[in-house]
Amino acid sequence: MDLDEIICHGEGLTLPREFAERMRVMLGDQFEAFCASYRKPVHPSLRVNTLKISPDRLKEIAPFIGDTVPWQENGFYYPADGDIRPGKHPLHEAGAYYIQEASAMLPASLCPPVPGDRILDLCAAPGGKATQLVAALCGEGLLVANEIHPGRAAILSQNMERMGVRNAVVVNVAPAELSKKFPAFFDKIVVDAPCSGEGMFRKEADAVTMWSPENVSLCATRQAEILDEATKMLAQGGYLVYSTCTFAPAENEGVVLAFLSRHPEFEVIPSDQPAVVASRESGLLDGGRPEWAEGYENYPEELCQQVKHAYRVFPHHCDGEGHFAVLLRKADVEAASSANEGKKKSRKPEKQNGNKGKADPVAVAVSLFEEFCREVMGGVPDFVADTVPCLFGDKLHLIPKALCGDTNPTEALKGLRILRAGLCAGTVIGLDRGKGRFEPDHALALAGGNRAFDVDFDSACAYLRGETIPCSLRGWYTVSYCGLPLGWGKASDGVMKNHYPKGLRW
C-alpha cells in the first residue's frame, strides 16, 4: 500500500508518513484494515447521566438512542446522520447525557468509584471522564476535577453544573501545586494525560497537522511528570488509571514501563468489571504490547508481563477512536500510618467573620437559603447535611465534608484557583446589611429536587432561547422537560419569567 495515498476519512488530509510507517511495523498484516478504518464514518456516542435519569427512561424519551457501548453499560451510540441533533436538544441542556466518544468511556470504566470514595481527575477537561466518575459516586464522597488550562477549566466547570453535580470541586492548577495540598488523600486517581492525539486523527484535523515525532517525545516526558505527581496524592492501596488517546508506544507502554521501574510500589492489574472483561475476551479491546516500546528488553520480564494487562482500542476492531488505558494499584504498605498522614485533621470550623456583636454572614446566608428551600423545594435537601456552608463574596457554596471534614473550607482550598466549590446554592443580596434575600443559582436548579413546571418540547426550546412562557402560577419554579430541570423561572402576572443564564441561551 502506498503510504502517500492513505487519506484521513475523506477529508483530504494525508496521515503523517512517519506515523503511518510506524503503524505498519506495529500492526503487520492488520495495517490495511487499520487504514481502511479511516474511511469508515465516525459512530458518535453519549453516556447517560445516572445522577438524573436511568438508561431505560432515557430510551423512552430519546428516540435517537442506539446500541450499547460494549465496555460501558451507560454508554450508547447514536446515528451521525439522524434528523435529531443530540447536542442541541433540551435533554442535553438538562444534563440527561454527556456526548462522549465511546473509547473515552473506557478509562473510568476500568475501576469505577463506589459511593464515599475520594476521587481525583487530574487532567479533567472537558469533563467526560469527570462526570462519569462523579455519577458513580451517587452523591456521596468527593471528586476533585483539575484542569491546568483556564479556558478548558471553564468548560469543565460548566459541564459539571449542567450534569447536576453537587459533590465536586473544580480547580485550575498545575499537578505539582495540587500534590502539595492533598498528599496521600485520594482513593482513586484518573490521569487522562495530554498526548499527541494520534487516536483522534479521524475526527480532528488539528491533531494531524500538529503531529511530529518530537511532539510524541515531549508528550511522553510530560506524562511521566504528571504521573509522578499523581502518585503523591494516592492513598496506600489506592488505584490509578492512566490513559491517552494516542497509538504511540512511547506514550503508552513506554511510559508505563518507565513508571513501574521508578515506582515499585505500583503494579498493573486487569479490570474486574464484567463489561470490560467481556470486551477484552471478545477481541473488541486489545491488550498492551510491551515489545512495541523502545528499549523494552531492558526492563524486567515481570514488568513487561504486567503491561500486557493494559487496554488498547483500535478503530479497526470496534466502533471507537484510538485509546490506551491501564489500571495500576498502589501497594497497601503501612496503610494505617502512611495514608492518614495526608488526611485533613478535623477541627471546629472557623468563623468567616470575627466581628463581635454582628450577625455571622454565613449563618444569615444559610438561614435565607433554608427558608427558600422550605418554600420552593419542600424542605432542605438531605444532601445539605453532608456539606459545609461557605461564602465566597455574596455567593453561598455548599462544600462536601469529604473535602474538609469539619475544617473551614477556606483552609482546605487556600492557595488553589477554584472555579467551582461544591454546589453554588445562590446569591444573598443585601448580605452586607446583615439581612437580605436569597436568589437561587442556576446550579441549584440543575441539582434537582425543586418545585417543577414541566413544559413540552416547543416550550422547552423557547425557554432555552430566553423567552417567557405562559403560566398561571406564582413564585419560583424550575422549568423542566420530561421531568428534568432546565433552569429557574419566576412566575407572575400570567407568565413564567425566564432566569436561564444569558451566556447559555440558544
Secondary structure as UniProt FT lines:
FT   HELIX           3..5
FT   TURN            9..10
FT   HELIX           17..27
FT   HELIX           28..30
FT   HELIX           31..37
FT   TURN            38..39
FT   STRAND          45..48
FT   TURN            50..52
FT   HELIX           55..61
FT   TURN            63..64
FT   TURN            70..71
FT   TURN            73..74
FT   STRAND          75..77
FT   TURN            80..81
FT   HELIX           86..88
FT   HELIX           90..93
FT   TURN            94..95
FT   STRAND          97..99
FT   HELIX           102..105
FT   HELIX           106..110
FT   TURN            115..116
FT   STRAND          118..121
FT   TURN            122..123
FT   TURN            125..126
FT   HELIX           128..136
FT   TURN            137..139
FT   STRAND          142..146
FT   HELIX           150..162
FT   TURN            163..164
FT   STRAND          168..171
FT   HELIX           175..181
FT   TURN            183..184
FT   STRAND          186..192
FT   HELIX           198..200
FT   TURN            201..203
FT   HELIX           205..209
FT   HELIX           213..233
FT   STRAND          234..244
FT   TURN            249..252
FT   HELIX           253..262
FT   TURN            264..265
FT   STRAND          266..268
FT   HELIX           274..281
FT   TURN            282..283
FT   STRAND          286..287
FT   HELIX           290..292
FT   TURN            294..295
FT   HELIX           296..298
FT   HELIX           301..307
FT   TURN            308..309
FT   STRAND          311..313
FT   TURN            315..317
FT   STRAND          323..330
FT   HELIX           335..341
FT   TURN            356..357
FT   HELIX           361..376
FT   HELIX           382..386
FT   STRAND          387..392
FT   TURN            393..394
FT   STRAND          395..400
FT   HELIX           401..404
FT   TURN            405..406
FT   HELIX           409..413
FT   TURN            414..415
FT   STRAND          418..421
FT   STRAND          423..429
FT   HELIX           431..433
FT   STRAND          437..440
FT   HELIX           442..446
FT   STRAND          452..455
FT   HELIX           457..464
FT   TURN            465..466
FT   STRAND          469..470
FT   STRAND          475..481
FT   TURN            482..483
FT   STRAND          484..492
FT   TURN            493..494
FT   STRAND          495..498
FT   HELIX           502..504
//
